[in-house]
Amino acid sequence: MGDVTRVCFIGRQRKGTIDIRGHQVASWCPTWECRHETPRDPARYDIIVAVKKPPEDLLPLCRAAGVPCVLDVVDGWQQPVRNTREALEELASRMAQ
């Protein structure tokens, strides 16, 4: 992958998660942005970072546009009820679709 200049962080609008791992990180560079909804044209970005749980329509759109999508899944599942293995298996299943 070449230079990564246009980065989009996407996450649900919840205090803490998207504020810290989305808005704050995106503010480090003028060509980075943070959104709460899936962009209709993901090809405008070099990479998309889905914070916690990606929107259902994000991965298919990224695949179709050929845009890499990084999943920031740190504690992206109900805690402590779900275990890590179960949550990662579910995420892998979603990505395989």
C-alpha positions as CSV (number, residue, x, y, z in Angstrom):
1,M,0.0,0.0,0.0
2,G,1.3,3.4,-0.9
3,D,1.0,6.6,1.1
4,V,-1.9,6.8,3.4
5,T,-3.1,10.4,3.6
6,R,-6.9,10.2,3.6
7,V,-8.1,8.3,6.6
8,C,-11.7,7.9,7.9
9,F,-12.5,6.7,11.4
10,I,-16.1,5.5,11.7
11,G,-17.9,4.7,14.9
12,R,-21.1,4.9,16.8
13,Q,-21.8,8.1,18.6
14,R,-21.0,7.1,22.1
15,K,-19.0,9.0,24.6
16,G,-15.5,7.9,25.1
17,T,-15.1,5.3,22.3
18,I,-15.4,7.4,19.2
19,D,-14.3,10.6,21.0
20,I,-10.9,9.1,22.0
21,R,-10.2,6.6,19.2
22,G,-12.0,8.6,16.4
23,H,-12.2,12.4,16.8
24,Q,-9.0,12.8,18.8
25,V,-6.9,10.7,16.6
26,A,-8.4,12.2,13.4
27,S,-7.5,15.6,14.7
28,W,-3.8,14.8,14.4
29,C,-3.8,15.2,10.6
30,P,-5.8,17.6,8.4
31,T,-6.7,14.9,5.9
32,W,-8.1,12.5,8.5
33,E,-11.7,12.7,9.6
34,C,-14.2,11.0,11.9
35,R,-17.8,10.1,11.0
36,H,-20.7,8.4,12.6
37,E,-22.2,7.0,9.4
38,T,-20.8,4.9,6.5
39,P,-19.5,7.1,3.7
40,R,-21.4,6.5,0.5
41,D,-18.1,6.9,-1.5
42,P,-15.4,5.0,0.5
43,A,-13.0,5.3,-2.4
44,R,-12.3,8.9,-1.4
45,Y,-10.2,7.4,1.4
46,D,-7.0,5.5,1.5
47,I,-8.0,3.5,4.5
48,I,-11.0,3.3,6.8
49,V,-10.8,2.5,10.5
50,A,-13.9,1.1,12.1
51,V,-13.9,1.8,15.8
52,K,-15.4,-1.1,17.8
53,K,-18.4,-2.4,15.9
54,P,-18.5,-1.5,12.2
55,P,-21.8,-0.5,10.6
56,E,-23.3,-3.5,8.8
57,D,-22.9,-1.8,5.4
58,L,-19.3,-0.7,5.8
59,L,-17.3,-3.9,4.9
60,P,-19.2,-4.7,1.7
61,L,-18.8,-1.1,0.5
62,C,-15.1,-1.1,1.3
63,R,-14.6,-4.4,-0.5
64,A,-16.4,-3.1,-3.6
65,A,-14.3,0.1,-3.6
66,G,-11.1,-1.7,-2.9
67,V,-10.4,0.3,0.2
68,P,-8.8,-1.4,3.2
69,C,-10.8,-1.4,6.4
70,V,-9.0,-1.8,9.7
71,L,-11.2,-3.0,12.6
72,D,-10.3,-1.4,15.9
73,V,-12.2,-4.1,18.0
74,V,-10.7,-3.4,21.4
75,D,-13.6,-4.4,23.8
76,G,-16.1,-4.2,20.9
77,W,-18.4,-6.7,22.5
78,Q,-20.6,-6.9,25.6
79,Q,-18.5,-7.3,28.7
80,P,-17.9,-9.4,30.8
81,V,-20.7,-11.7,29.5
82,R,-19.1,-12.5,26.2
83,N,-15.7,-14.0,26.0
84,T,-13.0,-12.8,23.6
85,R,-12.9,-16.0,21.5
86,E,-16.6,-15.9,20.8
87,A,-16.5,-12.2,19.9
88,L,-13.6,-12.6,17.5
89,E,-15.2,-15.6,15.9
90,E,-18.4,-13.5,15.3
91,L,-16.3,-10.7,13.9
92,A,-14.4,-13.1,11.6
93,S,-17.7,-14.5,10.3
94,R,-19.0,-11.0,9.5
95,M,-15.8,-10.2,7.6
96,A,-16.0,-13.4,5.6
97,Q,-19.5,-12.5,4.2
